[in-house]
Amino acid sequence: MAESVRVAVLGGAGFIGSAVVRELNSRGVRPLVFDLLTYAGRLENLRGADYEFVRGDIRGAELHEVLSGFRPEVIINLAAETHVDRSIYAPQDFVTTNVVGTVNVLEAARRLGARLLHVSTDEVFGDSSVYGCADESSPLRPSSPYSASKASAEHFVFAYVRTYKVEALVARPSNNYGPRQHPEKLIPKAIIRTLLGLEVPLYGSGLQRRDWMYVEDTARLLVDLALRGEAGRAYNLPGGHTLTNIQVLQLIGKFMGREVRVKHVEDRPGHDVEYCMRPSVSYEARPPEVGIAETVRWYLDNRWWWEPLLGDRFFSDEVPWRAEAQGRRSP
């Protein structure tokens, strides 16, 4: 059945989006990829994949023009600003992309009668060390401008389900990692900086706990939900493997065969201690001992991919959110 489905992946040149494209390919689907190609969206992420590509902004009228021409039956929305640090010094960008952009996507789905999977995050539930482990109907209590923008987008999705009967659903993955993740994120940053003989800046104590999911496992679940999930529902997709940030760095050091040297830096404002969700469906995700080993090998073998991304900010130990808030240059 999947072979005949027309799927548009918004943000398909990003980290998770490109994994979704590959998963669709494995099921015989050649999707349309619609992506603005900002700093985190790159055609290099799609090398070897089979897709049709259009560059564009989910906030603009071109989205409607492109989708009207392609006539997707299913839209998967992964187009978003995702880095919490950036949301602290540029919150407006997160509102325009993650909220206004999502409303524009919903309008396109409504007009076309297309099914929509909107990809959110476990961070919408806030700090589980305060509020407890969340199920899919738990209240949304976001802590950062990033998670607030994602929570707002979810509310718009369900408003469109109720008001316009749009066939839409939400997926909330936990912390993803794996190949092709931008070096601003913890795991690739730690691998690359350790390879280059640099210390790895770590916020606060490093005892913050996150539930980790390998990106290919997430992509498989997202495609399953896009094709067969229940409209009007939010699905929690935790990895089922919780580690502190320090434990993550220890695993990276183990698989790199060298010590990861840590430099503790000032914690960021509103930093949540822990995220925890109860899964909405039954599935298996590979443990970090397997996924991190695969991730380390990929970064060691693919310097061509990450070397062009290492700007001045990557080599600085300065706290990113504070430096940018004071008006310094963006990475």
C-alpha positions in Angstrom: 0.0 0.0 0.0 2.8 2.4 0.9 4.3 2.3 -2.6 1.4 4.4 -4.0 1.3 7.0 -1.3 2.4 10.6 -2.2 4.3 12.0 0.7 5.7 15.5 1.3 8.4 15.9 3.9 8.8 19.5 5.1 12.2 20.0 6.6 13.3 16.9 4.8 16.9 18.0 4.4 17.4 18.3 8.2 18.7 15.7 10.7 15.5 13.8 11.4 13.9 14.7 8.1 16.6 13.1 6.0 16.3 9.9 8.1 12.6 10.0 7.4 13.3 10.3 3.6 15.5 7.3 3.7 12.9 5.3 5.7 10.3 6.2 3.0 12.7 5.1 0.3 13.0 1.7 2.0 9.2 1.4 1.7 9.2 2.3 -2.0 8.2 5.9 -1.6 9.9 8.8 -3.4 8.9 11.8 -1.4 8.8 15.5 -2.1 11.3 17.3 0.1 10.5 21.0 0.9 13.2 22.7 2.8 14.6 26.2 3.3 18.2 24.9 3.7 19.0 27.0 6.7 22.2 26.3 8.6 20.9 22.9 9.8 19.2 21.8 6.6 21.7 20.5 3.9 21.4 18.6 0.7 24.5 16.7 1.9 22.2 15.0 4.4 20.2 13.5 1.5 23.2 12.1 -0.4 22.2 8.7 -1.8 18.5 9.2 -1.2 15.7 9.3 -3.8 13.5 12.4 -3.7 12.1 15.4 -5.5 13.4 18.7 -4.0 12.0 22.2 -3.8 13.6 24.9 -1.8 11.1 27.0 0.2 9.9 28.4 3.5 6.9 26.9 5.3 5.9 30.4 6.3 5.4 31.5 2.7 2.8 31.3 -0.1 5.2 29.1 -2.1 4.3 26.2 0.3 0.8 26.2 -1.0 1.9 26.5 -4.7 4.3 23.6 -4.4 2.0 21.3 -2.5 -0.9 22.1 -4.8 1.2 21.0 -7.7 2.5 17.8 -5.9 -0.9 16.9 -4.4 0.4 14.9 -1.4 -1.8 12.5 0.4 0.4 12.7 3.5 2.4 15.6 4.8 5.1 15.1 7.5 6.1 18.4 9.1 9.6 18.4 10.5 10.5 22.0 9.5 11.4 23.8 12.7 14.0 25.7 14.7 15.1 23.2 17.3 18.1 24.4 19.3 17.2 25.6 22.8 20.3 27.9 23.1 19.3 29.7 19.9 15.7 30.2 21.3 17.1 32.0 24.3 18.8 34.7 22.2 16.4 34.7 19.2 12.9 33.7 20.4 11.1 35.5 17.6 12.6 33.2 15.0 11.1 30.2 16.9 7.7 31.9 17.0 7.7 32.7 13.2 8.9 29.2 12.1 7.5 26.9 14.7 4.1 28.6 15.3 3.3 30.8 12.2 4.9 28.2 9.9 2.9 25.4 11.4 -0.4 27.3 10.9 0.6 27.8 7.3 1.2 24.1 7.0 -2.2 23.3 8.6 -3.8 25.7 6.1 -2.2 23.8 3.2 -3.3 20.4 4.6 -6.9 21.8 5.1 -7.1 23.1 1.6 -5.7 19.9 0.0 -7.5 17.5 2.3 -4.2 15.9 3.1 -3.3 13.9 6.2 -0.7 15.7 8.4 1.8 14.3 10.9 3.3 17.2 12.9 6.5 16.4 14.8 6.8 17.9 18.2 9.1 17.2 21.2 9.1 15.7 24.7 10.2 19.1 26.0 6.6 20.4 25.7 5.9 18.7 29.1 8.5 20.6 30.9 10.8 19.3 33.7 9.7 15.8 34.7 11.8 16.2 37.9 9.1 18.7 38.9 5.9 17.4 37.2 6.6 13.7 36.9 6.7 11.3 33.9 4.2 12.4 31.2 1.6 10.4 29.3 0.2 11.7 26.1 -2.6 13.6 27.8 -0.4 15.3 30.5 -0.6 19.1 30.6 2.0 21.0 28.5 4.3 23.0 30.7 7.2 24.3 28.5 10.2 25.9 30.0 12.1 27.5 27.1 11.1 29.7 24.2 11.8 26.6 22.0 9.5 24.3 23.8 6.9 27.0 24.2 6.8 27.4 20.5 6.4 23.7 20.0 3.6 23.5 22.6 1.8 26.4 20.8 2.1 24.6 17.5 0.5 21.5 19.0 -2.5 23.5 20.2 -3.0 24.8 16.7 -2.8 21.3 15.3 -5.6 20.1 17.6 -7.6 23.3 17.0 -7.6 22.5 13.3 -8.6 18.9 14.0 -11.6 20.2 16.0 -12.6 23.2 13.9 -11.8 22.1 10.4 -11.7 18.3 10.7 -8.2 18.2 9.4 -6.8 14.7 9.6 -3.8 15.6 11.7 -1.8 13.9 14.5 1.2 14.8 16.6 4.4 12.8 17.4 6.6 13.7 20.4 10.0 12.0 20.1 12.6 12.2 22.9 16.2 13.4 22.4 17.4 12.2 19.1 21.0 11.4 18.1 22.8 9.7 15.2 24.5 10.5 11.9 24.1 13.9 10.2 23.2 15.8 13.4 24.5 19.4 13.5 27.7 19.9 15.6 25.8 22.4 17.8 24.2 19.4 19.6 25.8 17.6 22.5 26.8 14.2 21.0 28.3 15.4 17.7 30.0 18.3 19.4 31.6 15.9 22.0 32.8 13.5 19.3 34.3 16.2 17.1 35.9 18.3 19.8 37.4 15.1 21.4 38.7 14.1 18.0 40.3 17.5 17.7 41.8 17.4 21.2 39.5 20.0 22.7 37.5 20.1 25.9 33.8 19.6 25.7 31.8 22.4 27.4 29.1 21.0 29.6 26.3 23.0 31.2 26.2 23.0 35.0 26.8 19.8 36.8 26.2 17.6 33.7 23.7 15.5 35.7 20.7 16.5 33.5 18.9 13.4 32.4 17.6 12.8 28.9 15.8 9.9 27.2 17.8 9.1 24.1 16.5 7.7 20.8 18.6 6.8 17.7 17.4 8.7 14.7 16.7 5.7 12.5 14.4 4.3 15.1 12.5 7.6 15.3 12.2 7.7 11.5 10.7 4.3 11.4 8.1 5.2 14.0 7.3 8.6 12.3 6.6 6.9 9.0 4.4 4.3 10.7 2.4 7.1 12.3 2.2 9.2 9.2 0.7 6.3 7.3 -1.4 4.6 10.0 -1.6 6.7 13.1 -4.9 7.8 14.6 -5.9 11.3 13.6 -6.6 13.7 16.5 -4.1 12.0 18.8 -0.6 12.8 20.2 1.9 10.0 20.4 4.7 10.0 22.9 7.8 8.3 21.5 10.5 8.0 24.2 13.7 6.1 23.5 13.4 4.2 26.8 17.0 4.8 27.6 17.7 7.6 30.1 21.3 8.8 30.7 22.9 11.9 32.3 24.9 14.1 30.0 28.0 12.9 31.8 27.1 9.3 31.1 26.7 10.1 27.5 30.1 11.6 27.3 31.6 8.6 29.1 30.1 6.3 26.4 31.5 8.5 23.7 34.9 8.2 25.3 34.6 4.4 25.5 33.9 4.0 21.8 36.5 6.6 20.7 39.1 4.9 22.9 40.1 8.2 24.5 39.0 10.4 27.4 36.4 13.0 26.8 37.8 16.0 28.6 35.0 18.1 30.1 34.8 21.8 31.0 31.9 22.7 33.2 30.4 26.0 32.1 27.6 28.3 33.3 24.2 26.6 33.1 21.7 28.0 30.7 18.5 29.8 32.1 15.5 27.6 32.7 17.5 24.4 32.0 15.2 21.4 32.7 16.7 18.6 34.8 14.9 15.7 33.2 12.5 14.6 30.5 10.4 11.5 30.9 7.5 10.2 28.8 5.4 7.0 28.9 5.2 5.5 25.4 1.9 5.6 23.6 2.6 2.5 21.5 4.8 -0.6 21.9 8.1 -0.7 20.0 11.8 -1.4 20.5 14.6 1.2 20.2 18.3 0.3 20.1 20.2 1.0 23.4 22.7 3.9 23.6 25.6 1.4 23.8 24.7 0.4 20.2 23.5 3.7 18.8 26.4 5.8 20.2 28.9 3.3 18.9 27.3 3.6 15.4 27.2 7.4 15.7 30.9 7.7 16.7 31.9 5.5 13.7 29.9 7.7 11.3 31.5 10.9 12.5 35.0 9.4 12.4 34.4 8.2 8.8 32.7 11.3 7.5 34.8 14.3 8.1 33.8 15.7 4.7 30.3 16.2 6.1 31.1 18.0 9.3 34.3 20.0 8.7 32.5 22.7 6.7 30.2 23.3 9.6 32.9 24.2 12.1 32.7 28.0 12.4 34.5 30.2 15.0 31.7 29.5 17.5 32.4 25.8 17.5 36.0 26.3 18.7 35.0 28.8 21.5 34.3 27.8 25.1 32.1 30.8 25.6 28.6 30.1 26.6 26.6 30.4 23.4 23.3 31.8 24.7 25.1 34.5 26.7 27.5 35.5 23.9 24.7 35.9 21.4 22.4 37.7 23.8 25.2 40.3 24.2 25.1 40.9 20.5 28.1 38.9 19.3 28.2 37.1 16.0 26.1 34.1 15.3 27.8 30.8 14.4 
